[in-house]
Amino acid sequence: MKPTSATAHESSHGSIRSHLIGYGLSVVLTLVSFGAVMSGVLPPGYGLAVIVLLCIAQLLVQLVFFLHLGPRKGQRGNTAIFACTVFLIAIVVSGSLWVMHNANLNMMPMQSMPLQASPKG
């Protein structure tokens, strides 16, 4: 039996089970990151790295379970568009940071300007 458009539409948006799994994983990742910061179990140099890794894990969970991005046939177009968007945002942000960095290097600081002697009359 061929799936109807309503069935195909529902399956492309995930099931209640997949949404509950995504929600559970999101809550667990949030609690782990909060607990790691508040308990102080992380050494000072590793705290930021662990939080960033947990942030990336949560981003991936939400992309897969809530935005339904992935390698499956019906999702390839959305995944490709998302990848291009991330790439363009990375270009704009890195280019802006590069321009601001170079502008900061090439600006004359006010402290190094010689003071002009005022004429005495």
N, C-alpha and C positions, 0 to 999 in steps of 0.2 A: 504494500500500500504506500502510495506516495504521500509524503508529509504535506499538510496544508500550509499556507503562508502563516497562519496563526501559530501553528506548532513550530515552524522554522523560526519565527520571530521570537517566541518564548525561549527556544533552545539557544538562540544566539545571545540572549541576555542572561544566561545562567539560570540555575535552579535555586530553590530556597536552601538546599544543602550547601551549594557552593558559596552562597552569600553568608551563611552561618559560619562556614569554615574561614572565609576571609575576615569576617567580623571577629571571630575568636583569635585568629592569628594577629590581627591588628591590636586587640586588647592586650594580648600576651606581650607583644613587642613594646607597646607603650609602657606597660607595667615594668618590664625588664629594664628599659632605659631609665625610667623614673627611679626605680629601686637602685640601679647602679649609681646614679648621681647622689641620691639622698642618703644611701648607706655609707658612702665613702670607701667602698671596697676596692675601687679602682685606684691604681697608682696615679699620681698627678699627671705624668706624661702620657698616660694611655687613655685617660677619660674621654678626650675629644675624639680620638680614633674609634673607640668603642661606640660612642654615640652616633658618629657618622655612619658606621657600618650598620647599626640598628636602624638608622634613618633610611638607608638605602634598601635594607630588607623590607621595611614597612612600605616604601614606595613601590617595590616590586609586587608585594602582596596586593596592594590596592590597584595597581595596573592590571594584574591578572584576574583578581576576583571581582572587582567592581567596575573597571572600565573594559574588561573582557578583551584585553590585548594579548595576543599570543600567536603561535605559529599555525594554528588551525586555518583551514582554507577560507572560511568566512571572515576571519579576522586579519588576514594578511594586509589588506588595504589600509585598515585603521592603524595597524602596527607600523606600516611604512610611512604613513602620514605623520604619526607620532614621532618616529625616528627622525624624519626630515625637520620637523618643528624643533626638536631638541637640538639638532645640529645647527640650525639657523640661530636659535637663541644663544648657543655656545659661541658662535662666530660674533654675534652682536656684543655680547658681554665681554668676551676676551678682547675684541677690537676696541671697545670703549675703555677698558682698563689700560690697554697698551697706549692709546692716545693720551689718556689722562696722565699716565706715568711719564711719557715723553714730554708732555707739556710742563709737568712739574720739574723735570730735569733741566729744561731749556729756559725756564723763567729766571729772571735776575732776582736774587734775593735782596730785600730792602736793606739788610745789615751791611752788605758789601759796597753800597753806594757811598762815594765820598761826600762828606758834608761840605756844603759851599759856605765860604766865609762871607759873612754879611759885611757890606761896606760901611766903614765908620765915617761919619761926616763931620 
